Amino acid sequence: MKRKELHVVIGGGVAGCLAAITRSRAGYHVVVLEKERARSPGTYPVCTQTSNIVSENHSGAEYPFDPQSARDCLDGRIVNERFFPELIYGGKTYSRIIASRSMMEAGHDIVGQCRTNMGIIRSHYAQRCAEDPANVVFGAPATICREVPDVRGVHDVAAAFLTPQRGMNPVLVATVLDWELRQCGVDFREGSTVTTVNRLEDGRYAIEYIGADGVLESLVADQISLCAATAAFRMARKLNPALEVPRLFMALREILYVDLPDGTDKNFTCLKLEDSYGGMLSPLNDHCAMIYHPPAAHIMNLVMAPDTCEFPEEYVYYLRHGHPEMRGRAVWMLHRLRDFYPELARSKILGTYLKVAINTVSDSRVRRNIGVFSVHPGATMTVLPKWTMCAVNARKELALALQHSVAVGNVEPDDVPELLAESMRTCWRTRPAWANDDEALTGHAKKHAINMAVPEVLALRFGDHVAPVTIDRAPVAMAEDNR
Ligand SMILES: Cc1cc2nc3c(=O)[nH]c(=O)nc-3n(C[C@H](O)[C@H](O)[C@H](O)COP(=O)(O)OP(=O)(O)OC[C@H]3O[C@@H](n4cnc5c(N)ncnc54)[C@H](O)[C@@H]3O)c2cc1C
């Protein structure tokens, strides 16, 4: 790099962390401005907002209603498998997708749709493997999805499929990203709320933010990356009022972490597809699961104001103070899923979370990858409707950043392919010494669970003993401000 550019990334969720890591690996000096502060000393507050409740690294199999989402997810899944270390999966290896008999009886050929989708996934994977042997991450294409004859203990099953959707544990993701940000030398500024971003006449960007000590500070960056989830749209539209943003649906969703006092025999996710949905059981380890039952979870769905890109007022209120139906919906969700999953019989709610899911359509079963926006030369915006697309989008936004550096003469065009490839190398190639000691690793992960306001039991992996973590079995309700 002829001149080391300064890049400012706004937001320290998964999108911002990956933008910072990949840009830093490419040779840029990177500052992350994240509004939240760490609750655990010695850690960065990463993935504390929407990225704290993810549990699935999708493969497309759960989107039989939408072949493009299926292909996008599979691409995301492949790139993530190459980018993240094994640790983030915490031992959960695949997903079981069930097509319900009641849906077939109601005249919807969900089994046929799932079978067709498995074919789409197999052929898309075969194509990716042919393009690059490094993409062969799930074995032979013919074997990555398969139909299984029987599912014990679940009612109303027409067909079941084993698929490469792989669970992951958001606390272990944060643990890995914190270490990698330090390895890359990223300047992570917590408690820094960005208030304004302007483009200067020379093409650079002036960023103003309220810093950790409450004082207004500023930075001038060569390039910026807007990764502040929904707040990024406001910043982007202010920078470039002509920017075309798709119609955006913002769904207010409720999701629960529950304990598993009787353990679980599942180190895979169970997802049941039906009109009134059977919901999802996603164990994070032997002691804790994420559960989701759409009729209870889907509280509201509003369209983002296209001109102002403002967050709906109701959402601001609910995220800060909770929704009046939260408790009732949480009880309904747990009660309903007990019908499907016997291990939930004695489960208690460990955490109730209100979050906003972003989509370009109103139907949650059809998910669109929004991709990366070029707001101006040198300014990108990445808003992730799905965690699964994080590494794919990081590669795209780094390509845009490099393209700008080439245009201004700071990077040689011939260097771009190698910089891109090297920036996408697997995290934790250099592992921290504490990663080899189970207790120390759990201790680090626990600090992130505290930052992320999720149950500390998430710090464990499958097969870990529960001893280092005390589970408070009293029900907890939490409303989080994730504007
Ligand atoms: C209920 C639910 C379940 C989900 N489950 C899954 C799943 O299993 N798998 C999957 O693939 N996807 C899932 N998703 C989607 C996934 O959560 C998101 O795609 C992903 O977490 C978005 O990451 P992000 O970095 O864009 O946003 P965030 O994680 O929200 O990060 C944005 C960051 O920007 C910071 N910020 C905001 N404003 C400012 C500012 N002015 N200045 C500085 N910093 C700022 C915030 O503090 C935050 O840290 C789920 C979504 C929901 C709602």
The ligand as an SDF file (V2000), in Angstrom:
LIG
                    3D

 53 58  0  0  0  0  0  0  0  0999 V2000
  -34.8790  -12.8920   16.5260 C   0  0  0  0  0  0  0  0  0  0  0  0
  -33.7710  -12.9620   15.5150 C   0  0  0  0  0  0  0  0  0  0  0  0
  -33.0740  -14.1520   15.3350 C   0  0  0  0  0  0  0  0  0  0  0  0
  -32.0450  -14.2260   14.3900 C   0  0  0  0  0  0  0  0  0  0  0  0
  -31.4000  -15.4150   14.2030 N   0  0  0  0  0  0  0  0  0  0  0  0
  -30.4920  -15.5230   13.2110 C   0  0  0  0  0  0  0  0  0  0  0  0
  -29.8460  -16.7680   12.9710 C   0  0  0  0  0  0  0  0  0  0  0  0
  -30.0270  -17.7520   13.7030 O   0  0  0  0  0  0  0  0  0  0  0  0
  -28.9860  -16.8350   11.9100 N   0  0  0  0  0  0  0  0  0  0  0  0
  -28.7480  -15.7610   11.0960 C   0  0  0  0  0  0  0  0  0  0  0  0
  -28.0060  -15.9200   10.1220 O   0  0  0  0  0  0  0  0  0  0  0  0
  -29.3000  -14.5610   11.3530 N   0  0  0  0  0  0  0  0  0  0  0  0
  -30.1600  -14.4120   12.3740 C   0  0  0  0  0  0  0  0  0  0  0  0
  -30.7310  -13.2010   12.6320 N   0  0  0  0  0  0  0  0  0  0  0  0
  -30.2350  -12.0140   11.9110 C   0  0  0  0  0  0  0  0  0  0  0  0
  -28.9510  -11.5070   12.5890 C   0  0  0  0  0  0  0  0  0  0  0  0
  -29.2230  -11.2540   13.9390 O   0  0  0  0  0  0  0  0  0  0  0  0
  -28.4260  -10.2320   11.9220 C   0  0  0  0  0  0  0  0  0  0  0  0
  -28.3100  -10.4790   10.5440 O   0  0  0  0  0  0  0  0  0  0  0  0
  -27.0430   -9.7980   12.4020 C   0  0  0  0  0  0  0  0  0  0  0  0
  -26.8750  -10.0100   13.7730 O   0  0  0  0  0  0  0  0  0  0  0  0
  -26.8530   -8.3230   12.0920 C   0  0  0  0  0  0  0  0  0  0  0  0
  -25.5400   -7.9370   12.4700 O   0  0  0  0  0  0  0  0  0  0  0  0
  -25.1030   -6.4250   12.3430 P   0  0  0  0  0  0  0  0  0  0  0  0
  -23.6740   -6.3400   12.7080 O   0  0  0  0  0  0  0  0  0  0  0  0
  -25.5190   -5.8800   11.0260 O   0  0  0  0  0  0  0  0  0  0  0  0
  -26.0190   -5.6380   13.4130 O   0  0  0  0  0  0  0  0  0  0  0  0
  -25.8620   -5.5160   15.0060 P   0  0  0  0  0  0  0  0  0  0  0  0
  -25.4110   -6.7690   15.6170 O   0  0  0  0  0  0  0  0  0  0  0  0
  -27.1600   -4.9490   15.4970 O   0  0  0  0  0  0  0  0  0  0  0  0
  -24.6960   -4.4630   15.1760 O   0  0  0  0  0  0  0  0  0  0  0  0
  -24.8700   -3.0830   14.9380 C   0  0  0  0  0  0  0  0  0  0  0  0
  -23.9250   -2.3660   15.8910 C   0  0  0  0  0  0  0  0  0  0  0  0
  -23.9250   -0.9710   15.5930 O   0  0  0  0  0  0  0  0  0  0  0  0
  -23.8700   -0.2530   16.8150 C   0  0  0  0  0  0  0  0  0  0  0  0
  -24.3860    1.1070   16.5590 N   0  0  0  0  0  0  0  0  0  0  0  0
  -25.6520    1.4480   16.2110 C   0  0  0  0  0  0  0  0  0  0  0  0
  -25.7400    2.7910   16.0870 N   0  0  0  0  0  0  0  0  0  0  0  0
  -24.4940    3.2850   16.3260 C   0  0  0  0  0  0  0  0  0  0  0  0
  -23.9450    4.5910   16.3480 C   0  0  0  0  0  0  0  0  0  0  0  0
  -24.6880    5.6820   16.0780 N   0  0  0  0  0  0  0  0  0  0  0  0
  -22.6330    4.7380   16.6560 N   0  0  0  0  0  0  0  0  0  0  0  0
  -21.8500    3.6700   16.9380 C   0  0  0  0  0  0  0  0  0  0  0  0
  -22.3360    2.3970   16.9390 N   0  0  0  0  0  0  0  0  0  0  0  0
  -23.6370    2.2180   16.6290 C   0  0  0  0  0  0  0  0  0  0  0  0
  -24.7470   -1.0720   17.7440 C   0  0  0  0  0  0  0  0  0  0  0  0
  -24.4790   -0.7930   19.1050 O   0  0  0  0  0  0  0  0  0  0  0  0
  -24.3590   -2.4840   17.3570 C   0  0  0  0  0  0  0  0  0  0  0  0
  -23.2890   -2.9820   18.1260 O   0  0  0  0  0  0  0  0  0  0  0  0
  -31.7160  -13.0840   13.6110 C   0  0  0  0  0  0  0  0  0  0  0  0
  -32.3910  -11.8770   13.8140 C   0  0  0  0  0  0  0  0  0  0  0  0
  -33.4090  -11.7980   14.7610 C   0  0  0  0  0  0  0  0  0  0  0  0
  -34.1130  -10.4930   14.9510 C   0  0  0  0  0  0  0  0  0  0  0  0
  1  2  1  0
  2  3  1  0
  2 52  2  0
  3  4  2  0
  4  5  1  0
  4 50  1  0
  5  6  2  0
  6  7  1  0
  6 13  1  0
  7  8  2  0
  7  9  1  0
  9 10  1  0
 10 11  2  0
 10 12  1  0
 12 13  2  0
 13 14  1  0
 14 15  1  0
 14 50  1  0
 15 16  1  0
 16 17  1  0
 16 18  1  0
 18 19  1  0
 18 20  1  0
 20 21  1  0
 20 22  1  0
 22 23  1  0
 23 24  1  0
 24 25  2  0
 24 26  1  0
 24 27  1  0
 27 28  1  0
 28 29  2  0
 28 30  1  0
 28 31  1  0
 31 32  1  0
 32 33  1  0
 33 34  1  0
 33 48  1  0
 34 35  1  0
 35 36  1  0
 35 46  1  0
 36 37  1  0
 36 45  1  0
 37 38  2  0
 38 39  1  0
 39 40  1  0
 39 45  2  0
 40 41  1  0
 40 42  2  0
 42 43  1  0
 43 44  2  0
 44 45  1  0
 46 47  1  0
 46 48  1  0
 48 49  1  0
 50 51  2  0
 51 52  1  0
 52 53  1  0
M  END
$$$$
